[in-house]
Amino acid sequence: MAHNLKLNSDNDIIIGRGTTRVAGLEYTIQLVKNKLLTVLGEWKANQTLGLPWFSDIMVKAPDLSLVEGLILSCIKNTPHVLDVLSINLALDKNNRVLNVTFEALSDWGLFESNVAFGGS
């Protein structure tokens, strides 16, 4: 079974006494969130990992159908994700935040999650 170190709410590794591992459904949810929040080209070891947040998504007049397609593809191509059942994008132009809420089917069952990108 796949597993990894558990991250805190700021997506940082928990170090010290609180260090623990995640597996199964919790691992898959954490993996999807990390993939969605990775900026394309951010990781030097794999320049193709991530989403084009600054070049295609968080632009003045984003094409929301393109954005939805990019996000759907990212979620569906995450290990252990079988399908995305629903997705909702809510763009807050004043605060420059994109909220993504989705429901997906994984090897371990259904899960709902949300990710917010942008803001200060």
CNS distance restraints for C-alpha pairs under 8 A (distance, minus, plus):
assign (resid   1 and name CA) (resid  23 and name CA) 7.09 0.50 0.50
assign (resid   1 and name CA) (resid  24 and name CA) 7.15 0.50 0.50
assign (resid   2 and name CA) (resid  23 and name CA) 6.03 0.50 0.50
assign (resid   2 and name CA) (resid  24 and name CA) 6.95 0.50 0.50
assign (resid   2 and name CA) (resid  27 and name CA) 7.56 0.50 0.50
assign (resid   3 and name CA) (resid  21 and name CA) 6.57 0.50 0.50
assign (resid   3 and name CA) (resid  22 and name CA) 5.46 0.50 0.50
assign (resid   3 and name CA) (resid  23 and name CA) 4.33 0.50 0.50
assign (resid   3 and name CA) (resid  24 and name CA) 7.14 0.50 0.50
assign (resid   3 and name CA) (resid  27 and name CA) 6.07 0.50 0.50
assign (resid   4 and name CA) (resid  21 and name CA) 5.44 0.50 0.50
assign (resid   4 and name CA) (resid  22 and name CA) 5.54 0.50 0.50
assign (resid   4 and name CA) (resid  23 and name CA) 6.77 0.50 0.50
assign (resid   4 and name CA) (resid  27 and name CA) 6.79 0.50 0.50
assign (resid   5 and name CA) (resid  13 and name CA) 6.75 0.50 0.50
assign (resid   5 and name CA) (resid  14 and name CA) 7.80 0.50 0.50
assign (resid   5 and name CA) (resid  19 and name CA) 7.33 0.50 0.50
assign (resid   5 and name CA) (resid  20 and name CA) 5.98 0.50 0.50
assign (resid   5 and name CA) (resid  21 and name CA) 4.35 0.50 0.50
assign (resid   5 and name CA) (resid  22 and name CA) 6.03 0.50 0.50
assign (resid   6 and name CA) (resid  13 and name CA) 6.33 0.50 0.50
assign (resid   6 and name CA) (resid  14 and name CA) 6.62 0.50 0.50
assign (resid   6 and name CA) (resid  19 and name CA) 7.10 0.50 0.50
assign (resid   6 and name CA) (resid  20 and name CA) 5.68 0.50 0.50
assign (resid   6 and name CA) (resid  21 and name CA) 5.03 0.50 0.50
assign (resid   6 and name CA) (resid  22 and name CA) 5.39 0.50 0.50
assign (resid   7 and name CA) (resid  11 and name CA) 5.04 0.50 0.50
assign (resid   7 and name CA) (resid  12 and name CA) 5.14 0.50 0.50
assign (resid   7 and name CA) (resid  13 and name CA) 4.60 0.50 0.50
assign (resid   7 and name CA) (resid  14 and name CA) 5.81 0.50 0.50
assign (resid   7 and name CA) (resid  30 and name CA) 7.79 0.50 0.50
assign (resid   8 and name CA) (resid  12 and name CA) 5.50 0.50 0.50
assign (resid   8 and name CA) (resid  13 and name CA) 6.42 0.50 0.50
assign (resid   8 and name CA) (resid  14 and name CA) 6.17 0.50 0.50
assign (resid  11 and name CA) (resid  34 and name CA) 7.69 0.50 0.50
assign (resid  13 and name CA) (resid  19 and name CA) 7.73 0.50 0.50
assign (resid  14 and name CA) (resid  18 and name CA) 6.03 0.50 0.50
assign (resid  14 and name CA) (resid  19 and name CA) 5.06 0.50 0.50
assign (resid  14 and name CA) (resid  20 and name CA) 7.49 0.50 0.50
assign (resid  15 and name CA) (resid  19 and name CA) 5.17 0.50 0.50
assign (resid  22 and name CA) (resid  26 and name CA) 5.97 0.50 0.50
assign (resid  22 and name CA) (resid  27 and name CA) 5.10 0.50 0.50
assign (resid  23 and name CA) (resid  27 and name CA) 4.55 0.50 0.50
assign (resid  23 and name CA) (resid  28 and name CA) 7.57 0.50 0.50
assign (resid  24 and name CA) (resid  28 and name CA) 6.41 0.50 0.50
assign (resid  24 and name CA) (resid 108 and name CA) 6.27 0.50 0.50
assign (resid  25 and name CA) (resid  29 and name CA) 6.25 0.50 0.50
assign (resid  25 and name CA) (resid 106 and name CA) 7.31 0.50 0.50
assign (resid  25 and name CA) (resid 107 and name CA) 7.77 0.50 0.50
assign (resid  25 and name CA) (resid 108 and name CA) 5.45 0.50 0.50
assign (resid  25 and name CA) (resid 109 and name CA) 7.30 0.50 0.50
assign (resid  25 and name CA) (resid 111 and name CA) 7.80 0.50 0.50
assign (resid  26 and name CA) (resid  30 and name CA) 6.20 0.50 0.50
assign (resid  27 and name CA) (resid  31 and name CA) 6.08 0.50 0.50
assign (resid  28 and name CA) (resid  32 and name CA) 6.17 0.50 0.50
assign (resid  28 and name CA) (resid  78 and name CA) 7.96 0.50 0.50
assign (resid  28 and name CA) (resid  79 and name CA) 7.40 0.50 0.50
assign (resid  28 and name CA) (resid  80 and name CA) 6.53 0.50 0.50
assign (resid  28 and name CA) (resid  81 and name CA) 7.35 0.50 0.50
assign (resid  28 and name CA) (resid 106 and name CA) 7.57 0.50 0.50
assign (resid  29 and name CA) (resid  33 and name CA) 6.28 0.50 0.50
assign (resid  29 and name CA) (resid 111 and name CA) 7.66 0.50 0.50
assign (resid  29 and name CA) (resid 113 and name CA) 7.29 0.50 0.50
assign (resid  30 and name CA) (resid  34 and name CA) 6.21 0.50 0.50
assign (resid  31 and name CA) (resid  35 and name CA) 6.19 0.50 0.50
assign (resid  31 and name CA) (resid  78 and name CA) 7.35 0.50 0.50
assign (resid  32 and name CA) (resid  36 and name CA) 6.18 0.50 0.50
assign (resid  32 and name CA) (resid  74 and name CA) 7.93 0.50 0.50
assign (resid  32 and name CA) (resid  75 and name CA) 6.00 0.50 0.50
assign (resid  32 and name CA) (resid  78 and name CA) 6.31 0.50 0.50
assign (resid  33 and name CA) (resid  37 and name CA) 6.20 0.50 0.50
assign (resid  33 and name CA) (resid 114 and name CA) 7.92 0.50 0.50
assign (resid  33 and name CA) (resid 115 and name CA) 6.56 0.50 0.50
assign (resid  34 and name CA) (resid  38 and name CA) 6.16 0.50 0.50
assign (resid  35 and name CA) (resid  49 and name CA) 7.66 0.50 0.50
assign (resid  35 and name CA) (resid  50 and name CA) 5.98 0.50 0.50
assign (resid  35 and name CA) (resid  51 and name CA) 7.93 0.50 0.50
assign (resid  35 and name CA) (resid  74 and name CA) 7.07 0.50 0.50
assign (resid  35 and name CA) (resid  75 and name CA) 7.81 0.50 0.50
assign (resid  35 and name CA) (resid  78 and name CA) 7.87 0.50 0.50
assign (resid  36 and name CA) (resid  50 and name CA) 6.72 0.50 0.50
assign (resid  36 and name CA) (resid  51 and name CA) 6.72 0.50 0.50
assign (resid  36 and name CA) (resid  71 and name CA) 7.11 0.50 0.50
assign (resid  36 and name CA) (resid  74 and name CA) 6.83 0.50 0.50
assign (resid  36 and name CA) (resid  75 and name CA) 7.49 0.50 0.50
assign (resid  36 and name CA) (resid 115 and name CA) 7.60 0.50 0.50
assign (resid  37 and name CA) (resid  50 and name CA) 7.32 0.50 0.50
assign (resid  37 and name CA) (resid  51 and name CA) 7.63 0.50 0.50
assign (resid  37 and name CA) (resid 115 and name CA) 7.73 0.50 0.50
assign (resid  37 and name CA) (resid 117 and name CA) 6.89 0.50 0.50
assign (resid  38 and name CA) (resid  42 and name CA) 6.82 0.50 0.50
assign (resid  38 and name CA) (resid  49 and name CA) 7.28 0.50 0.50
assign (resid  38 and name CA) (resid  50 and name CA) 4.61 0.50 0.50
assign (resid  38 and name CA) (resid  51 and name CA) 6.34 0.50 0.50
assign (resid  39 and name CA) (resid  49 and name CA) 7.67 0.50 0.50
assign (resid  39 and name CA) (resid  50 and name CA) 4.83 0.50 0.50
assign (resid  39 and name CA) (resid  51 and name CA) 5.20 0.50 0.50
assign (resid  39 and name CA) (resid  52 and name CA) 6.08 0.50 0.50
assign (resid  39 and name CA) (resid  53 and name CA) 5.98 0.50 0.50
assign (resid  39 and name CA) (resid  54 and name CA) 7.86 0.50 0.50
assign (resid  40 and name CA) (resid  47 and name CA) 6.66 0.50 0.50
assign (resid  40 and name CA) (resid  48 and name CA) 6.29 0.50 0.50
assign (resid  40 and name CA) (resid  49 and name CA) 5.68 0.50 0.50
assign (resid  40 and name CA) (resid  50 and name CA) 4.05 0.50 0.50
assign (resid  40 and name CA) (resid  51 and name CA) 4.69 0.50 0.50
assign (resid  40 and name CA) (resid  52 and name CA) 5.04 0.50 0.50
assign (resid  40 and name CA) (resid  53 and name CA) 7.20 0.50 0.50
assign (resid  41 and name CA) (resid  46 and name CA) 7.21 0.50 0.50
assign (resid  41 and name CA) (resid  47 and name CA) 4.15 0.50 0.50
assign (resid  41 and name CA) (resid  48 and name CA) 6.04 0.50 0.50
assign (resid  41 and name CA) (resid  49 and name CA) 6.48 0.50 0.50
assign (resid  41 and name CA) (resid  50 and name CA) 6.81 0.50 0.50
assign (resid  42 and name CA) (resid  47 and name CA) 6.70 0.50 0.50
assign (resid  42 and name CA) (resid  49 and name CA) 7.73 0.50 0.50
assign (resid  42 and name CA) (resid  50 and name CA) 7.43 0.50 0.50
assign (resid  43 and name CA) (resid  47 and name CA) 5.87 0.50 0.50
assign (resid  43 and name CA) (resid  49 and name CA) 7.11 0.50 0.50
assign (resid  50 and name CA) (resid  74 and name CA) 8.00 0.50 0.50
assign (resid  51 and name CA) (resid  70 and name CA) 7.28 0.50 0.50
assign (resid  51 and name CA) (resid  71 and name CA) 7.73 0.50 0.50
assign (resid  51 and name CA) (resid  74 and name CA) 7.75 0.50 0.50
assign (resid  52 and name CA) (resid  56 and name CA) 5.57 0.50 0.50
assign (resid  52 and name CA) (resid  57 and name CA) 6.43 0.50 0.50
assign (resid  53 and name CA) (resid  57 and name CA) 4.75 0.50 0.50
assign (resid  53 and name CA) (resid  58 and name CA) 5.60 0.50 0.50
assign (resid  54 and name CA) (resid  58 and name CA) 5.33 0.50 0.50
assign (resid  54 and name CA) (resid  59 and name CA) 6.68 0.50 0.50
assign (resid  55 and name CA) (resid  59 and name CA) 6.84 0.50 0.50
assign (resid  56 and name CA) (resid  62 and name CA) 6.83 0.50 0.50
assign (resid  56 and name CA) (resid  67 and name CA) 7.55 0.50 0.50
assign (resid  57 and name CA) (resid  62 and name CA) 5.74 0.50 0.50
assign (resid  57 and name CA) (resid  63 and name CA) 7.66 0.50 0.50
assign (resid  57 and name CA) (resid  67 and name CA) 5.89 0.50 0.50
assign (resid  58 and name CA) (resid  62 and name CA) 6.65 0.50 0.50
assign (resid  58 and name CA) (resid  96 and name CA) 7.51 0.50 0.50
assign (resid  58 and name CA) (resid  98 and name CA) 7.91 0.50 0.50
assign (resid  58 and name CA) (resid 118 and name CA) 7.88 0.50 0.50
assign (resid  62 and name CA) (resid  67 and name CA) 7.40 0.50 0.50
assign (resid  63 and name CA) (resid  67 and name CA) 6.27 0.50 0.50
assign (resid  64 and name CA) (resid  68 and name CA) 5.93 0.50 0.50
assign (resid  65 and name CA) (resid  69 and name CA) 6.17 0.50 0.50
assign (resid  66 and name CA) (resid  70 and name CA) 6.21 0.50 0.50
assign (resid  67 and name CA) (resid  71 and name CA) 6.21 0.50 0.50
assign (resid  68 and name CA) (resid  72 and name CA) 5.96 0.50 0.50
assign (resid  68 and name CA) (resid  89 and name CA) 7.37 0.50 0.50
assign (resid  69 and name CA) (resid  73 and name CA) 6.05 0.50 0.50
assign (resid  70 and name CA) (resid  74 and name CA) 6.21 0.50 0.50
assign (resid  71 and name CA) (resid  75 and name CA) 6.24 0.50 0.50
assign (resid  72 and name CA) (resid  76 and name CA) 6.02 0.50 0.50
assign (resid  72 and name CA) (resid  84 and name CA) 7.19 0.50 0.50
assign (resid  72 and name CA) (resid  87 and name CA) 7.93 0.50 0.50
assign (resid  73 and name CA) (resid  77 and name CA) 5.96 0.50 0.50
assign (resid  74 and name CA) (resid  78 and name CA) 6.55 0.50 0.50
assign (resid  75 and name CA) (resid  81 and name CA) 7.19 0.50 0.50
assign (resid  75 and name CA) (resid  84 and name CA) 7.38 0.50 0.50
assign (resid  76 and name CA) (resid  81 and name CA) 5.85 0.50 0.50
assign (resid  76 and name CA) (resid  82 and name CA) 6.71 0.50 0.50
assign (resid  76 and name CA) (resid  83 and name CA) 5.99 0.50 0.50
assign (resid  76 and name CA) (resid  84 and name CA) 6.56 0.50 0.50
assign (resid  77 and name CA) (resid  81 and name CA) 7.16 0.50 0.50
assign (resid  80 and name CA) (resid 106 and name CA) 5.40 0.50 0.50
assign (resid  80 and name CA) (resid 107 and name CA) 5.33 0.50 0.50
assign (resid  81 and name CA) (resid 104 and name CA) 7.08 0.50 0.50
assign (resid  81 and name CA) (resid 105 and name CA) 6.04 0.50 0.50
assign (resid  81 and name CA) (resid 106 and name CA) 4.27 0.50 0.50
assign (resid  81 and name CA) (resid 107 and name CA) 6.53 0.50 0.50
assign (resid  82 and name CA) (resid 104 and name CA) 7.52 0.50 0.50
assign (resid  82 and name CA) (resid 105 and name CA) 5.45 0.50 0.50
assign (resid  82 and name CA) (resid 106 and name CA) 5.11 0.50 0.50
assign (resid  82 and name CA) (resid 107 and name CA) 6.77 0.50 0.50
assign (resid  83 and name CA) (resid 104 and name CA) 5.67 0.50 0.50
assign (resid  83 and name CA) (resid 105 and name CA) 5.20 0.50 0.50
assign (resid  83 and name CA) (resid 106 and name CA) 7.09 0.50 0.50
assign (resid  84 and name CA) (resid 102 and name CA) 7.33 0.50 0.50
assign (resid  84 and name CA) (resid 103 and name CA) 6.06 0.50 0.50
assign (resid  84 and name CA) (resid 104 and name CA) 4.18 0.50 0.50
assign (resid  84 and name CA) (resid 105 and name CA) 6.24 0.50 0.50
assign (resid  85 and name CA) (resid 102 and name CA) 7.51 0.50 0.50
assign (resid  85 and name CA) (resid 103 and name CA) 5.47 0.50 0.50
assign (resid  85 and name CA) (resid 104 and name CA) 5.27 0.50 0.50
assign (resid  85 and name CA) (resid 105 and name CA) 7.09 0.50 0.50
assign (resid  86 and name CA) (resid 102 and name CA) 5.40 0.50 0.50
assign (resid  86 and name CA) (resid 103 and name CA) 5.21 0.50 0.50
assign (resid  86 and name CA) (resid 104 and name CA) 7.06 0.50 0.50
assign (resid  87 and name CA) (resid 100 and name CA) 7.14 0.50 0.50
assign (resid  87 and name CA) (resid 101 and name CA) 5.73 0.50 0.50
assign (resid  87 and name CA) (resid 102 and name CA) 4.19 0.50 0.50
assign (resid  87 and name CA) (resid 103 and name CA) 6.54 0.50 0.50
assign (resid  88 and name CA) (resid 100 and name CA) 5.81 0.50 0.50
assign (resid  88 and name CA) (resid 101 and name CA) 5.16 0.50 0.50
assign (resid  88 and name CA) (resid 102 and name CA) 6.20 0.50 0.50
assign (resid  89 and name CA) (resid  98 and name CA) 6.84 0.50 0.50
assign (resid  89 and name CA) (resid  99 and name CA) 5.78 0.50 0.50
assign (resid  89 and name CA) (resid 100 and name CA) 4.81 0.50 0.50
assign (resid  89 and name CA) (resid 101 and name CA) 6.60 0.50 0.50
assign (resid  90 and name CA) (resid  98 and name CA) 5.78 0.50 0.50
assign (resid  90 and name CA) (resid  99 and name CA) 5.07 0.50 0.50
assign (resid  90 and name CA) (resid 100 and name CA) 6.57 0.50 0.50
assign (resid  91 and name CA) (resid  96 and name CA) 7.42 0.50 0.50
assign (resid  91 and name CA) (resid  97 and name CA) 6.04 0.50 0.50
assign (resid  91 and name CA) (resid  98 and name CA) 4.55 0.50 0.50
assign (resid  91 and name CA) (resid  99 and name CA) 6.35 0.50 0.50
assign (resid  92 and name CA) (resid  96 and name CA) 5.63 0.50 0.50
assign (resid  92 and name CA) (resid  97 and name CA) 5.14 0.50 0.50
assign (resid  92 and name CA) (resid  98 and name CA) 6.17 0.50 0.50
assign (resid  92 and name CA) (resid  99 and name CA) 7.88 0.50 0.50
assign (resid  93 and name CA) (resid  97 and name CA) 6.69 0.50 0.50
assign (resid  95 and name CA) (resid 118 and name CA) 7.99 0.50 0.50
assign (resid  95 and name CA) (resid 119 and name CA) 5.65 0.50 0.50
assign (resid  96 and name CA) (resid 118 and name CA) 5.84 0.50 0.50
assign (resid  96 and name CA) (resid 119 and name CA) 5.36 0.50 0.50
assign (resid  97 and name CA) (resid 116 and name CA) 6.53 0.50 0.50
assign (resid  97 and name CA) (resid 117 and name CA) 5.56 0.50 0.50
assign (resid  97 and name CA) (resid 118 and name CA) 4.52 0.50 0.50
assign (resid  97 and name CA) (resid 119 and name CA) 5.15 0.50 0.50
assign (resid  98 and name CA) (resid 116 and name CA) 5.59 0.50 0.50
assign (resid  98 and name CA) (resid 117 and name CA) 5.31 0.50 0.50
assign (resid  98 and name CA) (resid 118 and name CA) 6.55 0.50 0.50
assign (resid  99 and name CA) (resid 114 and name CA) 7.02 0.50 0.50
assign (resid  99 and name CA) (resid 115 and name CA) 5.84 0.50 0.50
assign (resid  99 and name CA) (resid 116 and name CA) 4.36 0.50 0.50
assign (resid  99 and name CA) (resid 117 and name CA) 6.58 0.50 0.50
assign (resid 100 and name CA) (resid 114 and name CA) 5.36 0.50 0.50
assign (resid 100 and name CA) (resid 115 and name CA) 5.20 0.50 0.50
assign (resid 100 and name CA) (resid 116 and name CA) 6.18 0.50 0.50
assign (resid 101 and name CA) (resid 112 and name CA) 7.44 0.50 0.50
assign (resid 101 and name CA) (resid 113 and name CA) 5.84 0.50 0.50
assign (resid 101 and name CA) (resid 114 and name CA) 4.20 0.50 0.50
assign (resid 101 and name CA) (resid 115 and name CA) 6.60 0.50 0.50
assign (resid 102 and name CA) (resid 112 and name CA) 5.71 0.50 0.50
assign (resid 102 and name CA) (resid 113 and name CA) 5.68 0.50 0.50
assign (resid 102 and name CA) (resid 114 and name CA) 6.30 0.50 0.50
assign (resid 103 and name CA) (resid 110 and name CA) 7.09 0.50 0.50
assign (resid 103 and name CA) (resid 111 and name CA) 5.67 0.50 0.50
assign (resid 103 and name CA) (resid 112 and name CA) 4.31 0.50 0.50
assign (resid 103 and name CA) (resid 113 and name CA) 6.55 0.50 0.50
assign (resid 104 and name CA) (resid 110 and name CA) 5.73 0.50 0.50
assign (resid 104 and name CA) (resid 111 and name CA) 5.55 0.50 0.50
assign (resid 104 and name CA) (resid 112 and name CA) 6.44 0.50 0.50
assign (resid 105 and name CA) (resid 109 and name CA) 5.60 0.50 0.50
assign (resid 105 and name CA) (resid 110 and name CA) 4.46 0.50 0.50
assign (resid 105 and name CA) (resid 111 and name CA) 6.43 0.50 0.50
assign (resid 106 and name CA) (resid 110 and name CA) 6.08 0.50 0.50
assign (resid 106 and name CA) (resid 111 and name CA) 7.52 0.50 0.50
